[in-house]
């Protein structure tokens, strides 16, 4: 998405997300070796973590803008605006868990994600929203709202890819095509043992 006054730049992770959402990413999934299916799932999972992190950054900025606009129209307080700015200045929190998923992955490009969001609303300094006009804040709010919707849609698509990979891995264990003892041997670094 191109933002007024800011040259269109590729979103962080464009190459990986293009791969994960490509029509052929899951082509022939049932015939692929199990380690390859796991690699596909891990690649999708990393992209989901990055999208979730980027989305949380955008949502934080949206909270600041909404709080300031609410303060101006009398439905919010100055304390909330100051509190949100302090929260956003803190280090990033643990990765989000969406739809009951648990992940231990960290965002792979946290700094570039923050720079990307800052570039979206570069003309509005969110550390001093009171110095900006209501129109400027409303424009930034629209820009970030559109971005949040786009990120949410992409995240749902990536989650579907993760689910398909996970379902295929589960099917193989359920149908006896994969061996739990072999998996345990691989995870411990030793050779897999066949059931005897």
Secondary structure, DSSP 8 states (H G I E B T S, - for coil): --BTTB-----TTHHHHHHHTSTTTTTTGGGS-HHHHHHHHHHHHHHHHHHHHHHHHHHHHHHHHHHHHHHHTTSS-HHHHHHHHHHHHS---S----TT-------S-HHHHHHHHHHHTTTS-GGGGGGS-HHHHHHHHHHHHHHHHHHHHHHHHHHHHHHHHHHHHHHHHHTTSS-HHHHHHHHHTS------
